[in-house]
Amino acid sequence: MTTTLIDNIGLLVTHEQERAERTGASLVIEDGVVAWVGAGSPAADERIDAGGRCVIPGFVDSHSHLVFAGDRSDEFEARMAGRRYEAGGIRRTVRLTREATDEQLLANARRLVAEARAQGTTTLEIKSGYGLSVADEERSVRLAATLTPEVTFLGAHVVPEGVSREDYVDLVTGEMLDACAPHSRWIDVFCETGAFTVDESRRILTAGIARGLGARVHAAQLGESDGVRLAVELGAASVDHCTYLSDADVEALGGSATVATLLPGVEFSTKHPYPDARRLLDAGVAVALASDCNPGSSFTTSMPLMVALAVREMGMTPAEALAAATLGGAAALRRTDVGHLRVGARADLVILDAPSYVHLAYRPGVPLAHRVLSTSPMLAS
């Protein structure tokens, strides 16, 4: 049994129910798990002096699309000049991804994972969705599974060119699901204008659930969508985007275990309105923040940026934004072992080069991760 003491912590965020933050605290790790939190400096095999810095749980990024090839910076440039974002650009990435080798896709994904970890992300979900054929979706989830256990099958991203809607839904719920389910923990669908209808989405998600996959949903990104209430109806772990919500959507989410995962990097990149996080929190909705790293609408791995945008643009306090980016992300993945630093948690944490987590929003764009510790072999340096 190996023990590590982290002491001289200026501010420790544990997310304990009765005492979420501690000053002047220390923390002991035993074999990769938080074993003790308190004052003082108990004996340990190794000591890390935090130097009065703030220690927070590692970020839990519960929504990303890292298995892809190509660049769509020209689309970003056009949007900044006034062109509206449309989901159809996904097909461009599909073509480039299909043309790439396994080695090229994995190298790009690994680079992005390393980039995320350097900024404090210690748990990361990765979706497929840029293959849209049985072979290309299977390799996407297979490659993603070498990087994280949180793999999501998103064959239902858009309908590919040259295939009828009915035939493609048949494929996603049949042969493609059969090929991808063994490598996946989750199934997702883009329930949106230009992607899949509510009825199609229900069929796809139900098929995945029947195969033992957990449900996730993209919905309400481009306008109000019955997809939000579909997510609640099916007991989805998370419904993601939630930019345009009706009162009925908010009420349904507030009475459910479905997490509303907000992706402010998308609004930053597309110039859509930011989600109203304050409205959701005041209604008792569980909220997460995630990067939605993808080449089209949010090409960033920075969870600190998500925290800063949530505070500046979405009505969240710094404490609420940090909780959403850690504990909220864990809830969106139905994980109880990450997103907090209570006794028994995985010792995934970030020592910030700052006295408080408020600096995540106060100093946007500054690399504040002084040291990142993670027990995940896939995200370890």
Buried (B, 14 or more C-beta within 10 A) or exposed (E): EEBBBBBBBBBBBBBBEEEBBBEEBBBBBBEBBBBBBEEEEEEBEEBBEBEEBBBBBBBBBBBBBBBBBBEBEEBBEEBEEEEEBBBEBBBBBBBBBBEBEEEEBBEBBBEBBEBBBBBBBBBBBBBBBBBBBBEBBBBBBBBBBEBBBBBBBBBBBBBBEEBEEEEBBBBBBEEBBEBBBEBBBBBBBBBBEEBBBBEBBBBBBBBBBEBEBBBBBBBBBBEBBBBBBBBBBBEBBBBBBBBBBBEEBBBBBBEBEBBBBBBBBBBBBBEBEBBBBBBBBEBEBBBBBBBBBBBBBBBBBBBBBBBBBBBBBBBBBBBBBBBBBBBBBBBBBBBEEBBBBBBEBBBBBBBBBBEBBBBBBBBBEEEBBBBBBBBBEBBEE
